[in-house]
């Protein structure tokens, strides 16, 4: 990979699950997962060497194959992956929900469309990317697949994307994508033990760029604690569904202003559904944006162009001095209320007192809120009293 025309980013892609949509058949998976290892071109060689060490340790001269990995070995591999610096993204397709939509009578249309969702997301995020995907079927299908992606998922002339099919046996990063796709499928199909669930969540928290479930749907509550308070369920449902609606309504757009909002919201959604309690600092969220290709967003831009814009679209995001989260409980929501109360009321009261002092000193000539754009602010200040 020494060409001067090398892409800035590379994605190495593989899948887990079969293509049959009739999940009532024996042996048919309920989920189909496509996963991608994403890295800068400058890091491909070093990451390949690092993963090759893990492969040799756990699989010898063979490939990393999720389908041939039992839980004890899967846990050992995940433990080693926790020590290396890499990022992945994935889409987990719920085939039971997909049947309700229809439109996928053939394997070819199923594979093209669902891989296309992930590819489109990659192209929208990274302006110059080369995709290396595991081979699918015969050569004529793969040629048609590449033509389909080029025609349907490269949105404009300013985006550069090449797609190449490779043999997984010759590419250890495609093998890693296979391992992650299989692990994600086990996780979503709820076939993992408690130890594997915890290990995967730990890995995903560290290394994922995003994991999307498709078709977009309302989120189920994973946390079933018996000590939930009154109204917690209402807060959870409204907050998660407002976030899911934003993702669903805006995922088709490659707008440079929308993309950072989607990236942050998907990160918060995963935390809310599977990690539950943690606030995420703005620093961690900005680091995540940087990993996704948005390295130049300042703290002010993050607040005004990401968090504020999401809230303007009615997405419920709680914040405190510990960071941000999608509220899971009524107490989370009240954290946001307390933050607004602590910051806004004192500020408004200072303005009220300044307005009063200047009005009196000027013998009524300085009327702060006469202009129409201050009508709402005037009502709020008047409500605070003299």
Secondary structure, 3 states (H helix, E strand, C coil): CCCCCCCCEEEEEEEECCCCCCCCCCCCCCEEEEEEEEEEHHHHHHHHHHHHHHHHHHHCCCCCCHHHCCHHHHHHHHHHHCCCCCEEEEEEEEHHHHHHHCCCCCHHHHHHHHHHHHHHHHHHHCCEEEEEEECCCCHHHHHHHHHHHHHHHCCCCCCEEEEEEECHHHCHHHHHHHHHHHHHHHHHCCCCCHHHHHHHHHHHHHHEEEEEEECCCCCCCCCCCCCCCCCHHHHHHHHHHHHHHHHHHHCCCCCHHHHHHHHHHHHHHHHHHHHCCCCECHHHHHHHHHHCCCCCCCHHHHHHHHHHHHHHCCCCCEEECCEEECCCCHHHHHHHHHHHHHHHHHHHHHHHHHHHHHHHHCCCCCCCCCCHHHHHHHHHHHHCCC
